[in-house]
Amino acid sequence: MATGNKKTRIIAIASGKGGTGKTTVAVNLAMTATVPVRLLDCDVEEPNCHLFVKPVIHKKSDVCVLVPEVDESLCNVCGECADFCRFGAIVSLKTKPLVFPDLCHGCGGCFHVCSREAIREVPYEVGVIESGMCGKNSQILFAQGRLNVGRAKSPPIIRQLKRELPGQSDPPARQGIITIIDAPPGTSCPFVSAVSGCDLVLLVTEPTPFGLHDMKLAVESLKQLALPVGAVINRVAGGSEIITQYCQSEKIPVYLEIPDDRRIAEAYSCGRIVTDAVADSKGLFERLWAAIP
């Protein structure tokens, strides 16, 4: 892959629903890169890229959000904090406010409206980020987020994970690295957090009515974010017109069609890299790299 004239530096691999082959595309795209890449698993509720690329983890860090804590000795139960909160994260009872940390969005509004300064913000752990290296000759910088069991919100972990992206202050070699993001399925807040700021979103779909329905939902969401979109059609057997006709109507380029091949399914089920297990599949992802603008 020649990257000198490539404009796309951050590629999100997404899908309107789970089970379309999003992770298969993400990990095999990373493994067939001819230059160092960064692979971020932002599907923090169920990260599974590590099952295939088998990274060596060098660093782990907790992810915390700030939530309110009430000093009952200062609180006069005026209810201003509860009135301000639109998420029901703090409720004013007759005796004291009750805080629900998992509902808090960390806006800090309750802290600012409390006239008696009875509220302070304290860290609340929601997940962890793990980072390391993987791939042949360790050419892939790997990082994944993991939402703690029982926690409700994954966007803070995704945002923290994406802060690892190269910035303008980094050396030119690091600025130019290509990042592949394995996004959460669907079109809700975690999806939006993962794809925001990307140079290209590759939507992985399948040529079925269900695949088309959920792809339409994802496309409409991406229109609101004004992000460039491309398509990868997986499990193609006999025809993909149901997707290609829609893509033509929406002017969405189809960069790759992956055949419905039992060998690919078997490799995935065994946690193997498809391009290693199925020799003639490597050319598919090489063509995908060549098609990415």
Secondary structure, DSSP 8 states (H G I E B T S, - for coil): ---TT----EEEEE-SSTTSSHHHHHHHHHHT-SS-EEEEE--TTS--THHHH--EEEEEEEEEEEEEEE-TTT-----HHHHH-SS--EEE-SS-EEE-GGG-----HHHHH-TT--EEEEEEEEEEEEEEEESGGG-EEEEEEEE-TT----HHHHHHHHTTS--TTS-HHHHT-EEEEE--SSSSHHHHHHHTT-SEEEEEE-SSHHHHHHHHHHHHHHHHHT--EEEEEEEE-S--HHHHHHHHHHT--EEEEEE--HHHHHHHHTT--HHHHSGGGHHHHHHHHHH--
